[in-house]
């Protein structure tokens, strides 16, 4: 049985697997993950560090 996932969900999973180190303080959040929001022609992925509250953002523009 195959589970269908969108390309955006697969990208979020990739971030969750490899991009959980805070660039500001170096903390590795093994419990957290990236949040995904969309608005119009943009998809925004954000990681908020639970230690220092730094925000890492990646954005895709659809066109």
N, CA, C and O atoms as a Tripos MOL2 file, in Angstrom:
@<TRIPOS>MOLECULE
protein
  252   251    63     0     0
PROTEIN
NO_CHARGES

@<TRIPOS>ATOM
      1 N           0.8360   -1.1770    0.0000 N.3       1 UNK1
      2 CA          0.0000    0.0000    0.0000 C.3       1 UNK1
      3 C           0.8860    1.2480    0.0000 C.2       1 UNK1
      4 O           1.7990    1.3640    0.8180 O.2       1 UNK1
      5 N           0.6240    2.1560   -0.8930 N.am      2 UNK2
      6 CA          1.4220    3.3710   -1.0260 C.3       2 UNK2
      7 C           0.7260    4.5470   -0.3420 C.2       2 UNK2
      8 O          -0.4890    4.7110   -0.4460 O.2       2 UNK2
      9 N           1.5030    5.3470    0.3450 N.am      3 UNK3
     10 CA          0.9630    6.5440    0.9820 C.3       3 UNK3
     11 C           1.3850    7.7430    0.1350 C.2       3 UNK3
     12 O           2.5760    7.9700   -0.0800 O.2       3 UNK3
     13 N           0.4120    8.5010   -0.3400 N.am      4 UNK4
     14 CA          0.7010    9.6760   -1.1710 C.3       4 UNK4
     15 C           1.0810   10.8570   -0.2870 C.2       4 UNK4
     16 O           0.3480   11.2180    0.6330 O.2       4 UNK4
     17 N           2.2220   11.4490   -0.5720 N.am      5 UNK5
     18 CA          2.6540   12.6630    0.1220 C.3       5 UNK5
     19 C           3.0020   13.6980   -0.9380 C.2       5 UNK5
     20 O           3.5790   13.3770   -1.9760 O.2       5 UNK5
     21 N           2.6430   14.9330   -0.6570 N.am      6 UNK6
     22 CA          2.9380   16.0090   -1.6060 C.3       6 UNK6
     23 C           4.4350   16.3000   -1.6030 C.2       6 UNK6
     24 O           5.1340   15.9370   -0.6570 O.2       6 UNK6
     25 N           4.9300   16.9500   -2.6510 N.am      7 UNK7
     26 CA          6.3400   17.3400   -2.6650 C.3       7 UNK7
     27 C           6.6950   18.2520   -1.4820 C.2       7 UNK7
     28 O           7.8170   18.2020   -0.9780 O.2       7 UNK7
     29 N           5.7470   19.0800   -1.0420 N.am      8 UNK8
     30 CA          6.0120   19.9840    0.0790 C.3       8 UNK8
     31 C           6.1480   19.2100    1.3880 C.2       8 UNK8
     32 O           6.9820   19.5510    2.2260 O.2       8 UNK8
     33 N           5.3360   18.1750    1.5650 N.am      9 UNK9
     34 CA          5.4280   17.3300    2.7540 C.3       9 UNK9
     35 C           6.7420   16.5510    2.7570 C.2       9 UNK9
     36 O           7.3620   16.3820    3.8070 O.2       9 UNK9
     37 N           7.1620   16.0810    1.5940 N.am     10 UNK10
     38 CA          8.4440   15.3670    1.5140 C.3      10 UNK10
     39 C           9.6120   16.2980    1.8470 C.2      10 UNK10
     40 O          10.5720   15.8860    2.4980 O.2      10 UNK10
     41 N           9.5280   17.5530    1.4000 N.am     11 UNK11
     42 CA         10.5850   18.5140    1.7190 C.3      11 UNK11
     43 C          10.6150   18.8080    3.2150 C.2      11 UNK11
     44 O          11.6960   18.8910    3.7980 O.2      11 UNK11
     45 N           9.4500   18.9690    3.8510 N.am     12 UNK12
     46 CA          9.4030   19.1840    5.3050 C.3      12 UNK12
     47 C          10.0230   18.0010    6.0280 C.2      12 UNK12
     48 O          10.7600   18.1900    6.9960 O.2      12 UNK12
     49 N           9.7370   16.7830    5.5780 N.am     13 UNK13
     50 CA         10.3330   15.5940    6.1880 C.3      13 UNK13
     51 C          11.8450   15.5970    6.0420 C.2      13 UNK13
     52 O          12.5550   15.1820    6.9580 O.2      13 UNK13
     53 N          12.3500   16.0630    4.8950 N.am     14 UNK14
     54 CA         13.7990   16.1580    4.7030 C.3      14 UNK14
     55 C          14.4070   17.1380    5.7020 C.2      14 UNK14
     56 O          15.4370   16.8480    6.3110 O.2      14 UNK14
     57 N          13.7670   18.3050    5.8720 N.am     15 UNK15
     58 CA         14.2430   19.2650    6.8630 C.3      15 UNK15
     59 C          14.2140   18.6370    8.2600 C.2      15 UNK15
     60 O          15.1660   18.7820    9.0260 O.2      15 UNK15
     61 N          13.1300   17.9430    8.5890 N.am     16 UNK16
     62 CA         13.0100   17.3180    9.9120 C.3      16 UNK16
     63 C          14.1020   16.2960   10.1630 C.2      16 UNK16
     64 O          14.5260   16.1160   11.3040 O.2      16 UNK16
     65 N          14.5640   15.6230    9.1180 N.am     17 UNK17
     66 CA         15.5980   14.6050    9.2650 C.3      17 UNK17
     67 C          16.9970   15.1850    9.3430 C.2      17 UNK17
     68 O          17.8770   14.5900    9.9650 O.2      17 UNK17
     69 N          17.2230   16.3500    8.7170 N.am     18 UNK18
     70 CA         18.6040   16.8140    8.5910 C.3      18 UNK18
     71 C          18.8740   18.2380    9.0530 C.2      18 UNK18
     72 O          20.0390   18.6170    9.1730 O.2      18 UNK18
     73 N          17.8640   19.0330    9.3150 N.am     19 UNK19
     74 CA         18.0700   20.4570    9.5710 C.3      19 UNK19
     75 C          17.5340   20.8800   10.9430 C.2      19 UNK19
     76 O          16.8000   21.8640   11.0340 O.2      19 UNK19
     77 N          17.8830   20.1630   11.9980 N.am     20 UNK20
     78 CA         17.3420   20.4830   13.3160 C.3      20 UNK20
     79 C          18.3730   21.1040   14.2550 C.2      20 UNK20
     80 O          18.1620   21.1510   15.4670 O.2      20 UNK20
     81 N          19.4910   21.5810   13.6970 N.am     21 UNK21
     82 CA         20.5020   22.2650   14.5100 C.3      21 UNK21
     83 C          20.2780   23.7640   14.3900 C.2      21 UNK21
     84 O          20.2020   24.3090   13.2890 O.2      21 UNK21
     85 N          20.1750   24.4200   15.5350 N.am     22 UNK22
     86 CA         19.9670   25.8630   15.5490 C.3      22 UNK22
     87 C          21.2380   26.5580   15.0650 C.2      22 UNK22
     88 O          22.3140   26.3170   15.6110 O.2      22 UNK22
     89 N          21.1310   27.4200   14.0420 N.am     23 UNK23
     90 CA         22.3220   28.1270   13.5590 C.3      23 UNK23
     91 C          22.8180   29.1810   14.5410 C.2      23 UNK23
     92 O          23.9760   29.5910   14.4640 O.2      23 UNK23
     93 N          21.9680   29.6300   15.4650 N.am     24 UNK24
     94 CA         22.3620   30.6810   16.4110 C.3      24 UNK24
     95 C          23.1110   30.1230   17.6250 C.2      24 UNK24
     96 O          24.1430   30.6650   18.0190 O.2      24 UNK24
     97 N          22.5930   29.0390   18.2190 N.am     25 UNK25
     98 CA         23.2070   28.5430   19.4530 C.3      25 UNK25
     99 C          23.7640   27.1240   19.3440 C.2      25 UNK25
    100 O          24.4610   26.6640   20.2490 O.2      25 UNK25
    101 N          23.4630   26.4240   18.2400 N.am     26 UNK26
    102 CA         23.9930   25.0860   18.0320 C.3      26 UNK26
    103 C          23.1740   23.9570   18.6390 C.2      26 UNK26
    104 O          23.5320   22.7910   18.4810 O.2      26 UNK26
    105 N          22.0890   24.2720   19.3260 N.am     27 UNK27
    106 CA         21.2490   23.2510   19.9440 C.3      27 UNK27
    107 C          20.6210   22.3620   18.8680 C.2      27 UNK27
    108 O          20.1460   22.8570   17.8470 O.2      27 UNK27
    109 N          20.6230   21.0390   19.1060 N.am     28 UNK28
    110 CA         19.9900   20.1010   18.1880 C.3      28 UNK28
    111 C          18.6710   19.6590   18.8020 C.2      28 UNK28
    112 O          18.6490   19.0310   19.8610 O.2      28 UNK28
    113 N          17.5790   19.9860   18.1380 N.am     29 UNK29
    114 CA         16.2380   19.6950   18.6430 C.3      29 UNK29
    115 C          15.7450   18.3750   18.0500 C.2      29 UNK29
    116 O          15.1530   18.3580   16.9710 O.2      29 UNK29
    117 N          15.9860   17.2850   18.7490 N.am     30 UNK30
    118 CA         15.5800   15.9670   18.2480 C.3      30 UNK30
    119 C          14.0870   15.7170   18.4080 C.2      30 UNK30
    120 O          13.5600   14.7710   17.8230 O.2      30 UNK30
    121 N          13.4020   16.5320   19.1780 N.am     31 UNK31
    122 CA         11.9660   16.3670   19.4080 C.3      31 UNK31
    123 C          11.1220   17.2690   18.5030 C.2      31 UNK31
    124 O           9.9250   17.0330   18.3420 O.2      31 UNK31
    125 N          11.7190   18.2730   17.9280 N.am     32 UNK32
    126 CA         10.9640   19.2770   17.1890 C.3      32 UNK32
    127 C          10.8810   18.9980   15.7150 C.2      32 UNK32
    128 O          11.1260   17.8830   15.2550 O.2      32 UNK32
    129 N          10.5340   20.0220   14.9890 N.am     33 UNK33
    130 CA         10.4300   19.9110   13.5480 C.3      33 UNK33
    131 C          10.1250   21.2600   12.9300 C.2      33 UNK33
    132 O           9.9980   22.2690   13.6240 O.2      33 UNK33
    133 N          10.0140   21.2580   11.6480 N.am     34 UNK34
    134 CA          9.7430   22.4610   10.8910 C.3      34 UNK34
    135 C           8.2420   22.6510   10.7400 C.2      34 UNK34
    136 O           7.5110   21.6840   10.5220 O.2      34 UNK34
    137 N           7.7810   23.8810   10.8530 N.am     35 UNK35
    138 CA          6.3770   24.2310   10.6120 C.3      35 UNK35
    139 C           6.2390   24.6790    9.1680 C.2      35 UNK35
    140 O           7.1410   25.3120    8.6180 O.2      35 UNK35
    141 N           5.1240   24.3550    8.5610 N.am     36 UNK36
    142 CA          4.8780   24.7290    7.1760 C.3      36 UNK36
    143 C           3.6250   25.5900    7.1130 C.2      36 UNK36
    144 O           2.5800   25.2260    7.6510 O.2      36 UNK36
    145 N           3.7450   26.7470    6.4430 N.am     37 UNK37
    146 CA          2.5840   27.5920    6.2010 C.3      37 UNK37
    147 C           2.5750   27.9810    4.7200 C.2      37 UNK37
    148 O           3.6210   28.0350    4.0740 O.2      37 UNK37
    149 N           1.3920   28.2460    4.2050 N.am     38 UNK38
    150 CA          1.2670   28.6600    2.8110 C.3      38 UNK38
    151 C           0.4050   29.9030    2.7160 C.2      38 UNK38
    152 O          -0.5010   30.1190    3.5210 O.2      38 UNK38
    153 N           0.7020   30.7000    1.7350 N.am     39 UNK39
    154 CA         -0.1430   31.8610    1.4490 C.3      39 UNK39
    155 C           0.0440   32.2030   -0.0190 C.2      39 UNK39
    156 O           1.1260   32.6110   -0.4440 O.2      39 UNK39
    157 N          -0.9980   32.0360   -0.7680 N.am     40 UNK40
    158 CA         -0.9200   32.3630   -2.1910 C.3      40 UNK40
    159 C           0.1480   31.5570   -2.8970 C.2      40 UNK40
    160 O           0.0750   30.3290   -2.9460 O.2      40 UNK40
    161 N           1.1300   32.2330   -3.4400 N.am     41 UNK41
    162 CA          2.1840   31.5810   -4.2000 C.3      41 UNK41
    163 C           3.4370   31.2970   -3.4050 C.2      41 UNK41
    164 O           4.5130   31.1720   -3.9890 O.2      41 UNK41
    165 N           3.3350   31.1900   -2.0770 N.am     42 UNK42
    166 CA          4.5240   30.9480   -1.2490 C.3      42 UNK42
    167 C           4.2880   29.8090   -0.2700 C.2      42 UNK42
    168 O           3.1930   29.6320    0.2630 O.2      42 UNK42
    169 N           5.3480   29.0460   -0.0510 N.am     43 UNK43
    170 CA          5.3410   28.0100    0.9780 C.3      43 UNK43
    171 C           6.5010   28.3330    1.9020 C.2      43 UNK43
    172 O           7.6470   28.4090    1.4590 O.2      43 UNK43
    173 N           6.2140   28.5220    3.1800 N.am     44 UNK44
    174 CA          7.2350   28.9140    4.1460 C.3      44 UNK44
    175 C           7.4450   27.7940    5.1660 C.2      44 UNK44
    176 O           6.4980   27.2940    5.7730 O.2      44 UNK44
    177 N           8.7210   27.4150    5.3380 N.am     45 UNK45
    178 CA          9.1270   26.4300    6.3360 C.3      45 UNK45
    179 C           9.8620   27.1830    7.4320 C.2      45 UNK45
    180 O          10.7730   27.9600    7.1440 O.2      45 UNK45
    181 N           9.4760   26.9620    8.6960 N.am     46 UNK46
    182 CA         10.1440   27.6460    9.8010 C.3      46 UNK46
    183 C          10.5030   26.6680   10.9060 C.2      46 UNK46
    184 O           9.7290   25.7800   11.2620 O.2      46 UNK46
    185 N          11.7060   26.8620   11.4350 N.am     47 UNK47
    186 CA         12.1810   26.1150   12.5910 C.3      47 UNK47
    187 C          12.4360   27.1310   13.6950 C.2      47 UNK47
    188 O          13.1910   28.0830   13.4970 O.2      47 UNK47
    189 N          11.8150   26.9380   14.8560 N.am     48 UNK48
    190 CA         12.0100   27.8280   16.0000 C.3      48 UNK48
    191 C          12.7750   27.0440   17.0580 C.2      48 UNK48
    192 O          12.3160   25.9970   17.5120 O.2      48 UNK48
    193 N          13.9380   27.5480   17.4500 N.am     49 UNK49
    194 CA         14.7610   26.8860   18.4570 C.3      49 UNK49
    195 C          14.0870   26.9890   19.8260 C.2      49 UNK49
    196 O          13.7540   28.0890   20.2670 O.2      49 UNK49
    197 N          13.8850   25.8580   20.5000 N.am     50 UNK50
    198 CA         13.2560   25.9000   21.8150 C.3      50 UNK50
    199 C          14.1790   26.4440   22.9040 C.2      50 UNK50
    200 O          13.7130   26.7580   24.0000 O.2      50 UNK50
    201 N          15.4670   26.5610   22.6250 N.am     51 UNK51
    202 CA         16.4220   27.0470   23.6130 C.3      51 UNK51
    203 C          16.5950   28.5600   23.5590 C.2      51 UNK51
    204 O          16.5310   29.2290   24.5910 O.2      51 UNK51
    205 N          16.8150   29.1070   22.3540 N.am     52 UNK52
    206 CA         17.0970   30.5440   22.2550 C.3      52 UNK52
    207 C          16.0400   31.3090   21.4510 C.2      52 UNK52
    208 O          16.1570   32.5230   21.2910 O.2      52 UNK52
    209 N          15.0320   30.6330   20.9520 N.am     53 UNK53
    210 CA         13.9300   31.2320   20.1790 C.3      53 UNK53
    211 C          14.3610   31.8250   18.8310 C.2      53 UNK53
    212 O          13.6200   32.6100   18.2410 O.2      53 UNK53
    213 N          15.5430   31.4590   18.3430 N.am     54 UNK54
    214 CA         15.9540   31.9000   17.0050 C.3      54 UNK54
    215 C          15.0430   31.2310   15.9770 C.2      54 UNK54
    216 O          14.5790   30.1090   16.1800 O.2      54 UNK54
    217 N          14.7980   31.9270   14.8860 N.am     55 UNK55
    218 CA         13.9170   31.4090   13.8420 C.3      55 UNK55
    219 C          14.7110   31.2300   12.5540 C.2      55 UNK55
    220 O          15.3490   32.1710   12.0810 O.2      55 UNK55
    221 N          14.6760   30.0450   11.9960 N.am     56 UNK56
    222 CA         15.2820   29.7380   10.7040 C.3      56 UNK56
    223 C          14.1310   29.5970    9.7110 C.2      56 UNK56
    224 O          13.1950   28.8350    9.9540 O.2      56 UNK56
    225 N          14.1910   30.3210    8.5990 N.am     57 UNK57
    226 CA         13.0970   30.3220    7.6250 C.3      57 UNK57
    227 C          13.6140   29.9580    6.2520 C.2      57 UNK57
    228 O          14.6560   30.4480    5.8150 O.2      57 UNK57
    229 N          12.8820   29.0990    5.5780 N.am     58 UNK58
    230 CA         13.1150   28.7790    4.1830 C.3      58 UNK58
    231 C          11.8010   29.0340    3.4600 C.2      58 UNK58
    232 O          10.7370   28.6510    3.9460 O.2      58 UNK58
    233 N          11.8700   29.6710    2.3160 N.am     59 UNK59
    234 CA         10.6370   30.0070    1.5960 C.3      59 UNK59
    235 C          10.7570   29.6230    0.1360 C.2      59 UNK59
    236 O          11.7830   29.8550   -0.5030 O.2      59 UNK59
    237 N           9.6900   29.0320   -0.3820 N.am     60 UNK60
    238 CA          9.5980   28.6910   -1.7920 C.3      60 UNK60
    239 C           8.5340   29.5620   -2.4210 C.2      60 UNK60
    240 O           7.4510   29.7410   -1.8640 O.2      60 UNK60
    241 N           8.8450   30.0970   -3.5720 N.am     61 UNK61
    242 CA          7.8520   30.8780   -4.3080 C.3      61 UNK61
    243 C           7.3830   30.0470   -5.4910 C.2      61 UNK61
    244 O           8.1850   29.5170   -6.2600 O.2      61 UNK61
    245 N           6.0930   29.9480   -5.6180 N.am     62 UNK62
    246 CA          5.5070   29.1870   -6.7080 C.3      62 UNK62
    247 C           5.1380   30.1470   -7.8230 C.2      62 UNK62
    248 O           4.5750   31.2130   -7.5740 O.2      62 UNK62
    249 N           5.4450   29.7800   -9.0110 N.am     63 UNK63
    250 CA          5.1620   30.7320  -10.0670 C.3      63 UNK63
    251 C           4.8160   30.1190  -11.3080 C.2      63 UNK63
    252 O           4.5520   30.8160  -12.2880 O.2      63 UNK63
@<TRIPOS>BOND
     1     1     2 1
     2     2     3 1
     3     3     4 2
     4     3     5 am
     5     5     6 1
     6     6     7 1
     7     7     8 2
     8     7     9 am
     9     9    10 1
    10    10    11 1
    11    11    12 2
    12    11    13 am
    13    13    14 1
    14    14    15 1
    15    15    16 2
    16    15    17 am
    17    17    18 1
    18    18    19 1
    19    19    20 2
    20    19    21 am
    21    21    22 1
    22    22    23 1
    23    23    24 2
    24    23    25 am
    25    25    26 1
    26    26    27 1
    27    27    28 2
    28    27    29 am
    29    29    30 1
    30    30    31 1
    31    31    32 2
    32    31    33 am
    33    33    34 1
    34    34    35 1
    35    35    36 2
    36    35    37 am
    37    37    38 1
    38    38    39 1
    39    39    40 2
    40    39    41 am
    41    41    42 1
    42    42    43 1
    43    43    44 2
    44    43    45 am
    45    45    46 1
    46    46    47 1
    47    47    48 2
    48    47    49 am
    49    49    50 1
    50    50    51 1
    51    51    52 2
    52    51    53 am
    53    53    54 1
    54    54    55 1
    55    55    56 2
    56    55    57 am
    57    57    58 1
    58    58    59 1
    59    59    60 2
    60    59    61 am
    61    61    62 1
    62    62    63 1
    63    63    64 2
    64    63    65 am
    65    65    66 1
    66    66    67 1
    67    67    68 2
    68    67    69 am
    69    69    70 1
    70    70    71 1
    71    71    72 2
    72    71    73 am
    73    73    74 1
    74    74    75 1
    75    75    76 2
    76    75    77 am
    77    77    78 1
    78    78    79 1
    79    79    80 2
    80    79    81 am
    81    81    82 1
    82    82    83 1
    83    83    84 2
    84    83    85 am
    85    85    86 1
    86    86    87 1
    87    87    88 2
    88    87    89 am
    89    89    90 1
    90    90    91 1
    91    91    92 2
    92    91    93 am
    93    93    94 1
    94    94    95 1
    95    95    96 2
    96    95    97 am
    97    97    98 1
    98    98    99 1
    99    99   100 2
   100    99   101 am
   101   101   102 1
   102   102   103 1
   103   103   104 2
   104   103   105 am
   105   105   106 1
   106   106   107 1
   107   107   108 2
   108   107   109 am
   109   109   110 1
   110   110   111 1
   111   111   112 2
   112   111   113 am
   113   113   114 1
   114   114   115 1
   115   115   116 2
   116   115   117 am
   117   117   118 1
   118   118   119 1
   119   119   120 2
   120   119   121 am
   121   121   122 1
   122   122   123 1
   123   123   124 2
   124   123   125 am
   125   125   126 1
   126   126   127 1
   127   127   128 2
   128   127   129 am
   129   129   130 1
   130   130   131 1
   131   131   132 2
   132   131   133 am
   133   133   134 1
   134   134   135 1
   135   135   136 2
   136   135   137 am
   137   137   138 1
   138   138   139 1
   139   139   140 2
   140   139   141 am
   141   141   142 1
   142   142   143 1
   143   143   144 2
   144   143   145 am
   145   145   146 1
   146   146   147 1
   147   147   148 2
   148   147   149 am
   149   149   150 1
   150   150   151 1
   151   151   152 2
   152   151   153 am
   153   153   154 1
   154   154   155 1
   155   155   156 2
   156   155   157 am
   157   157   158 1
   158   158   159 1
   159   159   160 2
   160   159   161 am
   161   161   162 1
   162   162   163 1
   163   163   164 2
   164   163   165 am
   165   165   166 1
   166   166   167 1
   167   167   168 2
   168   167   169 am
   169   169   170 1
   170   170   171 1
   171   171   172 2
   172   171   173 am
   173   173   174 1
   174   174   175 1
   175   175   176 2
   176   175   177 am
   177   177   178 1
   178   178   179 1
   179   179   180 2
   180   179   181 am
   181   181   182 1
   182   182   183 1
   183   183   184 2
   184   183   185 am
   185   185   186 1
   186   186   187 1
   187   187   188 2
   188   187   189 am
   189   189   190 1
   190   190   191 1
   191   191   192 2
   192   191   193 am
   193   193   194 1
   194   194   195 1
   195   195   196 2
   196   195   197 am
   197   197   198 1
   198   198   199 1
   199   199   200 2
   200   199   201 am
   201   201   202 1
   202   202   203 1
   203   203   204 2
   204   203   205 am
   205   205   206 1
   206   206   207 1
   207   207   208 2
   208   207   209 am
   209   209   210 1
   210   210   211 1
   211   211   212 2
   212   211   213 am
   213   213   214 1
   214   214   215 1
   215   215   216 2
   216   215   217 am
   217   217   218 1
   218   218   219 1
   219   219   220 2
   220   219   221 am
   221   221   222 1
   222   222   223 1
   223   223   224 2
   224   223   225 am
   225   225   226 1
   226   226   227 1
   227   227   228 2
   228   227   229 am
   229   229   230 1
   230   230   231 1
   231   231   232 2
   232   231   233 am
   233   233   234 1
   234   234   235 1
   235   235   236 2
   236   235   237 am
   237   237   238 1
   238   238   239 1
   239   239   240 2
   240   239   241 am
   241   241   242 1
   242   242   243 1
   243   243   244 2
   244   243   245 am
   245   245   246 1
   246   246   247 1
   247   247   248 2
   248   247   249 am
   249   249   250 1
   250   250   251 1
   251   251   252 2
@<TRIPOS>SUBSTRUCTURE
     1 UNK1         2 RESIDUE 1 A UNK
     2 UNK2         6 RESIDUE 1 A UNK
     3 UNK3        10 RESIDUE 1 A UNK
     4 UNK4        14 RESIDUE 1 A UNK
     5 UNK5        18 RESIDUE 1 A UNK
     6 UNK6        22 RESIDUE 1 A UNK
     7 UNK7        26 RESIDUE 1 A UNK
     8 UNK8        30 RESIDUE 1 A UNK
     9 UNK9        34 RESIDUE 1 A UNK
    10 UNK10       38 RESIDUE 1 A UNK
    11 UNK11       42 RESIDUE 1 A UNK
    12 UNK12       46 RESIDUE 1 A UNK
    13 UNK13       50 RESIDUE 1 A UNK
    14 UNK14       54 RESIDUE 1 A UNK
    15 UNK15       58 RESIDUE 1 A UNK
    16 UNK16       62 RESIDUE 1 A UNK
    17 UNK17       66 RESIDUE 1 A UNK
    18 UNK18       70 RESIDUE 1 A UNK
    19 UNK19       74 RESIDUE 1 A UNK
    20 UNK20       78 RESIDUE 1 A UNK
    21 UNK21       82 RESIDUE 1 A UNK
    22 UNK22       86 RESIDUE 1 A UNK
    23 UNK23       90 RESIDUE 1 A UNK
    24 UNK24       94 RESIDUE 1 A UNK
    25 UNK25       98 RESIDUE 1 A UNK
    26 UNK26      102 RESIDUE 1 A UNK
    27 UNK27      106 RESIDUE 1 A UNK
    28 UNK28      110 RESIDUE 1 A UNK
    29 UNK29      114 RESIDUE 1 A UNK
    30 UNK30      118 RESIDUE 1 A UNK
    31 UNK31      122 RESIDUE 1 A UNK
    32 UNK32      126 RESIDUE 1 A UNK
    33 UNK33      130 RESIDUE 1 A UNK
    34 UNK34      134 RESIDUE 1 A UNK
    35 UNK35      138 RESIDUE 1 A UNK
    36 UNK36      142 RESIDUE 1 A UNK
    37 UNK37      146 RESIDUE 1 A UNK
    38 UNK38      150 RESIDUE 1 A UNK
    39 UNK39      154 RESIDUE 1 A UNK
    40 UNK40      158 RESIDUE 1 A UNK
    41 UNK41      162 RESIDUE 1 A UNK
    42 UNK42      166 RESIDUE 1 A UNK
    43 UNK43      170 RESIDUE 1 A UNK
    44 UNK44      174 RESIDUE 1 A UNK
    45 UNK45      178 RESIDUE 1 A UNK
    46 UNK46      182 RESIDUE 1 A UNK
    47 UNK47      186 RESIDUE 1 A UNK
    48 UNK48      190 RESIDUE 1 A UNK
    49 UNK49      194 RESIDUE 1 A UNK
    50 UNK50      198 RESIDUE 1 A UNK
    51 UNK51      202 RESIDUE 1 A UNK
    52 UNK52      206 RESIDUE 1 A UNK
    53 UNK53      210 RESIDUE 1 A UNK
    54 UNK54      214 RESIDUE 1 A UNK
    55 UNK55      218 RESIDUE 1 A UNK
    56 UNK56      222 RESIDUE 1 A UNK
    57 UNK57      226 RESIDUE 1 A UNK
    58 UNK58      230 RESIDUE 1 A UNK
    59 UNK59      234 RESIDUE 1 A UNK
    60 UNK60      238 RESIDUE 1 A UNK
    61 UNK61      242 RESIDUE 1 A UNK
    62 UNK62      246 RESIDUE 1 A UNK
    63 UNK63      250 RESIDUE 1 A UNK
